[in-house]
């Protein structure tokens, strides 16, 4: 009976927060779509149902408390157009109280030369846009099979003296049918609208009928509010223990976006003695698949015991990108204290 009740709740959550097709192409703050972590990127983010520890902060906060220890995760990705993405997540295990975590994602976009009406080719002044997401997470095992989690995050974007700040919430649930079979649901980026504002939107001009330079007025460009890109995911994951040393995990995710086509993502991870890992994944757009810039992903990892209570895992992921000259390379270091 408990299983039936939990499953009903899971599917009701997905129905309540289903995306609105009419909002496609109307959102901003697309930095929220950029994934983190080499392990999950290598498997196309397909293990929303079973991801745990610090890695779960981004993909499903319900998995945070399934790791019985404290962890720190640093990830770096060569994205596209010479943009780099850095991510830091620190998770603390609080025993019966659950787990708490802090995280930050930032973008290094580089310098861009300013252009004006008088200097369309650049005026020698450079600026660098900044994109940040900060947040706090909480997760708890409600029973030995059910875990829940939530992220509270602040989104900030700025271009010179023009900026916008917004807030959003993620909700996640994981349910374990057995130790090897999991289902998960997550709803990401539920929040209010955002709007750019700042002095760079103001322009001085001569009043009509006045002499040049004699009388000036200031007008301000009006910006529209925009919604943030919310989505929900439903995931299944199963782990095959092939023998005492070899394991194979399979995962799948259905993702409903509010501003893009829906997606199906599949991933697998092979491990040898939980020390060496090989990974692969595939993303399938449900519509307009010929326009997708991502398809397959691959990666590998190694787990090393540094001390009795300290483990380190090094992960790498490769994600080819269509229509861009550079592909994505992701490097992640995970430290765990038991």
Secondary structure, DSSP 8 states (H G I E B T S, - for coil): -HHHHHHHHHHHHHHHT---GGGTT-EE-GGGG----HHHHHTTT--TTT--GGGHHHH-GGGGGGSSSEEEEEEEEE-STT-EEEEEEEEEE-GGG-EEEEEEEEEE---EE---SS-TT--S-EE--EEEEEEEEEEEESSSSEEEEEEEEEEEEEETTEEEEEEEEEEEEEEESSSSEEEEEEEEEEE--B--EEGGGEEEEE-TTS-TTT-EEEEE-----BEE--EEEEEEEEEEE-SSSEEEEEEEEEEEESSS--EEEEEEEEEETTTEEEEEEEEEESS-GGG-S--EEEEEEEEEEEETTEEEEEEEEEE--TTSSS-EEEEEEEEEE-
